[in-house]
Amino acid sequence: MKSVHFAPVQGHTDAPYRHFHNLIYGTSSKFYTPFIRLENDSIRQRDLKDLLSPLNDNTSIIPQIIFRDKEELNVLVEKLKKEKISRIDLNMGCPFPLQTGHGRGAATIANHQLAESVAELIKKNPDISFSVKMRLGLSQPDEWKSLLPLLNKVNVSHITVHPRIARQQYSGDLFLDQFEQILEQSLNPVIFNGDIRKPSDIDLIFSKFPTVAGIMSGRGVLGRPSLLSEWKEGSEWTHDKRIEKMLLFHRRLLDYYTENLCGESQIISKIKPFWEYAEEEIGRKSWKSIKKATNIAKYHSAVASIK
């Protein structure tokens, strides 16, 4: 059975979002935390709070870590081990310059010395199930060729590949020929990530790459939260059904924020990103009204315009 994974997106897929998404849609997909990193030689408290939140009780949650060298990698893994974590996803694919500029994310792919440290760490921790999230490279689509042979020497649960280079961010052509080479050469299961927005996109990937182990979607699910549920059910929902469920999901999340945050500005700044990738789903007019809303009354009016 092919697996489906909900990719982490910074500022969006926190514990409340994951909790209520699974409550409403129940996809049984694997969820990942937005990347966890070090701050002053320790895990950021907000990252740890999100990872250990009781709201994770209804999801299969996997912490993702981001690192720039062997030292950061070792510290992060050791600190997560102390929290009794048994699964860790290694972020070697984040394309944002704020991370790659410091040697993290996609900048690690061609760092052969660091890749050797990754393989060594995986070997030394057989009780932890590791996975890797990667791009093809930072600036060239064949940079993965120095990393994959090292990953082939160890066992990981899967390798998730977004077949773009970091400098493309999330647009431009996918290098599907490079992905196919990875799929053929990898001794570990491979997950496809990138440009999955409709259930038919998932079917297309599985048809084009029959040996792929599964798919991962982040922004696609943020824009169409029912995406993975629709695919698992084997039929595309009507627009009315998708919007009905999406509004229910939104209400549950908004109720939670209203009860747990202090003040209108905090609530509205936290809930507005819910719609950031949903323009195609809810229509440009409603999407723009939500984006422009400056208070709760205007926000509710904008959401009420969604049909």
C-alpha positions as CSV (number, residue, x, y, z in Angstrom):
1,M,0.0,0.0,0.0
2,K,1.4,3.4,-1.0
3,S,1.8,5.8,1.9
4,V,0.7,9.4,2.1
5,H,2.6,12.1,4.1
6,F,1.6,15.6,5.2
7,A,4.7,17.8,4.7
8,P,5.6,20.3,7.4
9,V,5.2,24.0,6.5
10,Q,6.7,26.6,8.8
11,G,4.1,28.9,10.4
12,H,1.2,26.6,9.4
13,T,1.3,23.0,10.4
14,D,1.7,23.4,14.2
15,A,0.2,21.0,16.7
16,P,-3.3,22.6,16.7
17,Y,-3.4,22.5,12.9
18,R,-2.3,18.9,12.8
19,H,-4.7,17.9,15.6
20,F,-7.8,19.4,14.0
21,H,-6.9,18.4,10.5
22,N,-6.7,14.7,11.6
23,L,-9.9,15.1,13.7
24,I,-11.9,16.4,10.7
25,Y,-10.3,14.5,7.8
26,G,-8.9,11.4,9.5
27,T,-6.5,10.5,6.7
28,S,-4.1,8.3,8.8
29,S,-1.3,10.1,7.0
30,K,2.1,10.7,8.6
31,F,2.6,14.2,10.0
32,Y,5.9,16.0,10.5
33,T,6.8,18.9,12.7
34,P,8.1,22.1,11.1
35,F,11.8,21.8,11.3
36,I,13.4,21.9,14.8
37,R,16.7,23.7,15.1
38,L,19.1,24.8,17.7
39,E,19.2,28.2,19.3
40,N,22.0,28.9,21.7
41,D,23.0,25.3,21.7
42,S,19.6,24.1,22.7
43,I,16.4,23.2,21.0
44,R,14.1,26.2,20.7
45,Q,11.5,26.0,23.4
46,R,8.6,26.7,21.0
47,D,9.8,23.8,18.8
48,L,9.9,21.5,21.9
49,K,6.5,22.7,23.1
50,D,5.0,21.9,19.7
51,L,6.6,18.4,19.6
52,L,5.5,17.5,23.1
53,S,2.0,19.1,22.9
54,P,-0.9,16.9,24.1
55,L,-2.6,17.9,20.8
56,N,-0.4,15.4,19.1
57,D,-2.2,12.5,20.7
58,N,-4.3,11.8,17.6
59,T,-1.6,12.0,15.0
60,S,1.4,10.0,13.9
61,I,3.9,12.7,14.5
62,I,7.6,12.7,13.3
63,P,9.9,15.5,14.4
64,Q,12.0,17.0,11.6
65,I,15.4,18.5,12.4
66,I,17.6,20.9,10.4
67,F,21.4,21.2,10.9
68,R,24.5,22.7,9.3
69,D,27.2,20.5,10.7
70,K,28.0,17.3,12.6
71,E,27.9,19.1,15.9
72,E,24.4,20.5,15.4
73,L,23.2,17.1,14.1
74,N,24.5,15.2,17.1
75,V,23.1,17.7,19.6
76,L,19.7,17.6,18.1
77,V,19.5,13.8,18.0
78,E,20.8,13.4,21.5
79,K,18.2,15.9,22.9
80,L,15.4,14.2,21.0
81,K,16.5,10.8,22.3
82,K,16.2,12.2,25.9
83,E,12.6,12.9,25.1
84,K,12.1,9.2,24.1
85,I,11.7,10.1,20.4
86,S,12.1,7.0,18.2
87,R,11.6,8.6,14.7
88,I,13.5,11.5,13.2
89,D,13.3,13.2,9.8
90,L,16.5,14.9,8.6
91,N,15.8,18.1,6.7
92,M,18.3,18.2,3.8
93,G,16.0,20.1,1.5
94,C,14.8,23.4,2.9
95,P,15.3,25.9,0.0
96,F,15.0,29.2,2.0
97,P,18.1,31.4,1.7
98,L,17.9,32.1,5.5
99,Q,18.7,28.4,6.1
100,T,20.8,27.5,3.0
101,G,22.9,30.7,3.6
102,H,23.9,29.2,6.9
103,G,24.7,25.8,5.4
104,R,21.5,24.1,6.4
105,G,18.7,22.5,4.4
106,A,19.4,22.0,0.7
107,A,23.0,23.4,1.3
108,T,23.8,20.1,3.0
109,I,23.2,17.9,0.0
110,A,26.7,18.4,-1.6
111,N,28.5,18.6,1.7
112,H,30.2,15.3,1.5
113,Q,31.8,15.4,4.9
114,L,28.4,16.2,6.5
115,A,26.7,13.4,4.5
116,E,29.3,11.0,5.9
117,S,28.4,12.2,9.4
118,V,24.7,11.6,8.7
119,A,25.4,8.0,7.6
120,E,27.6,7.5,10.6
121,L,25.0,8.8,13.0
122,I,22.3,6.6,11.5
123,K,24.5,3.5,11.9
124,K,25.2,4.4,15.6
125,N,21.5,4.8,16.4
126,P,19.7,1.6,15.3
127,D,16.9,2.2,17.7
128,I,15.8,5.3,15.9
129,S,14.0,5.2,12.6
130,F,15.5,7.9,10.4
131,S,14.1,9.4,7.2
132,V,15.6,12.1,4.9
133,K,13.8,15.0,3.2
134,M,15.9,16.3,0.3
135,R,16.0,18.4,-2.9
136,L,18.1,17.5,-5.9
137,G,20.6,20.1,-4.9
138,L,21.2,23.7,-4.0
139,S,22.1,25.1,-7.5
140,Q,22.5,22.0,-9.7
141,P,20.0,19.1,-10.2
142,D,22.7,16.4,-9.9
143,E,24.2,17.3,-6.5
144,W,22.2,14.4,-5.0
145,K,24.7,12.0,-6.7
146,S,27.2,12.6,-3.9
147,L,24.7,12.0,-1.1
148,L,22.7,9.0,-2.4
149,P,25.6,6.4,-2.3
150,L,26.1,7.2,1.4
151,L,22.4,6.8,2.2
152,N,22.5,3.5,0.3
153,K,25.0,2.3,3.0
154,V,22.4,2.7,5.8
155,N,18.8,1.8,6.4
156,V,16.3,4.6,6.5
157,S,12.5,4.3,6.6
158,H,12.3,6.4,3.4
159,I,13.9,9.3,1.4
160,T,11.5,12.1,0.4
161,V,12.6,13.8,-2.8
162,H,11.3,17.2,-4.1
163,P,12.7,17.1,-7.6
164,R,13.7,20.8,-7.8
165,I,16.9,22.6,-6.8
166,A,16.7,25.0,-3.9
167,R,17.0,28.1,-6.0
168,Q,13.8,27.3,-7.8
169,Q,11.9,27.5,-4.4
170,Y,8.5,26.1,-5.3
171,S,8.1,27.0,-8.9
172,G,9.6,26.1,-12.2
173,D,9.9,22.7,-13.9
174,L,10.4,19.5,-11.9
175,F,13.4,17.5,-12.9
176,L,11.5,14.2,-13.2
177,D,14.4,12.5,-15.1
178,Q,16.6,13.1,-12.0
179,F,13.9,11.8,-9.7
180,E,13.6,8.6,-11.8
181,Q,17.4,8.1,-11.5
182,I,17.1,8.4,-7.7
183,L,14.2,6.0,-7.7
184,E,16.2,3.4,-9.7
185,Q,19.4,3.8,-7.6
186,S,18.1,4.1,-4.1
187,L,18.2,1.1,-1.9
188,N,15.8,2.7,0.5
189,P,12.1,3.5,-0.2
190,V,11.5,6.8,-2.1
191,I,8.7,9.3,-1.5
192,F,7.7,11.8,-4.2
193,N,7.1,15.5,-3.1
194,G,6.1,18.5,-5.2
195,D,3.2,20.0,-7.1
196,I,0.5,17.7,-5.7
197,R,-2.7,19.7,-5.5
198,K,-5.4,17.3,-6.7
199,P,-6.2,13.6,-6.1
200,S,-5.5,13.0,-9.8
201,D,-2.0,14.3,-9.3
202,I,-1.3,11.5,-6.8
203,D,-2.6,8.9,-9.2
204,L,-0.5,10.4,-12.0
205,I,2.7,10.0,-9.8
206,F,1.9,6.4,-8.9
207,S,1.2,5.7,-12.6
208,K,4.4,7.3,-13.8
209,F,6.6,5.9,-11.1
210,P,5.1,2.5,-10.1
211,T,7.9,1.7,-7.6
212,V,7.6,4.9,-5.7
213,A,6.7,4.2,-2.0
214,G,4.3,7.1,-1.5
215,I,3.8,10.8,-1.9
216,M,4.1,13.8,0.3
217,S,2.2,17.1,0.0
218,G,2.4,20.2,2.1
219,R,1.1,23.3,0.3
220,G,-1.3,21.2,-1.7
221,V,-3.0,20.0,1.5
222,L,-2.9,23.5,3.0
223,G,-4.8,24.8,-0.1
224,R,-7.1,21.8,-0.2
225,P,-7.2,20.1,3.2
226,S,-9.4,17.2,1.9
227,L,-6.7,16.2,-0.7
228,L,-5.4,13.1,1.0
229,S,-8.9,12.0,2.2
230,E,-10.3,12.3,-1.3
231,W,-7.5,10.2,-2.7
232,K,-7.8,7.5,0.1
233,E,-11.6,7.3,-0.6
234,G,-10.9,6.9,-4.3
235,S,-13.2,9.7,-5.5
236,E,-13.0,13.5,-5.8
237,W,-15.3,15.4,-3.6
238,T,-17.7,18.0,-4.9
239,H,-16.7,21.6,-4.4
240,D,-19.6,22.1,-1.9
241,K,-18.4,19.1,0.2
242,R,-14.8,20.3,0.2
243,I,-15.8,23.8,1.3
244,E,-18.2,22.5,4.0
245,K,-15.5,20.4,5.5
246,M,-12.9,23.2,5.2
247,L,-15.1,25.7,7.0
248,L,-15.8,23.1,9.8
249,F,-12.0,22.6,10.1
250,H,-11.5,26.3,10.2
251,R,-14.2,26.8,12.9
252,R,-12.6,24.2,15.1
253,L,-9.2,25.7,14.8
254,L,-10.5,29.3,15.3
255,D,-12.4,28.2,18.4
256,Y,-9.2,26.7,19.8
257,Y,-7.2,29.9,19.1
258,T,-10.0,32.0,20.6
259,E,-9.9,30.0,23.8
260,N,-6.1,29.9,24.1
261,L,-4.7,33.1,22.7
262,C,-5.0,36.6,24.2
263,G,-6.5,39.4,22.2
264,E,-8.0,40.0,18.8
265,S,-4.7,40.8,17.1
266,Q,-3.1,37.5,18.2
267,I,-6.1,35.5,17.1
268,I,-6.4,37.1,13.7
269,S,-2.7,36.9,13.0
270,K,-2.7,33.2,13.9
271,I,-5.8,32.2,11.9
272,K,-5.4,34.2,8.7
273,P,-2.5,32.0,7.4
274,F,-5.1,29.1,7.3
275,W,-6.2,30.5,3.9
276,E,-2.8,31.5,2.5
277,Y,-2.7,28.7,-0.1
278,A,-6.5,28.4,-0.6
279,E,-7.1,31.0,-3.3
280,E,-8.0,28.4,-6.0
281,E,-10.3,26.6,-3.6
282,I,-12.3,29.5,-2.1
283,G,-12.1,32.0,-5.0
284,R,-10.0,35.1,-5.4
285,K,-12.6,37.6,-4.1
286,S,-13.0,35.8,-0.7
287,W,-9.3,35.1,-0.5
288,K,-8.4,38.8,-1.0
289,S,-11.1,39.9,1.5
290,I,-9.6,37.6,4.2
291,K,-6.1,38.8,3.4
292,K,-7.2,42.5,3.8
293,A,-9.2,41.9,7.0
294,T,-7.8,44.0,9.9
295,N,-10.1,42.9,12.7
296,I,-12.3,39.9,13.7
297,A,-15.5,41.4,12.4
298,K,-14.1,42.0,9.0
299,Y,-12.5,38.6,9.1
300,H,-15.7,36.8,9.9
301,S,-17.5,38.8,7.1
302,A,-14.8,37.7,4.6
303,V,-15.0,34.1,5.6
304,A,-18.8,34.2,5.4
305,S,-18.4,35.2,1.7
306,I,-16.9,31.8,0.8
307,K,-19.3,29.8,-1.3
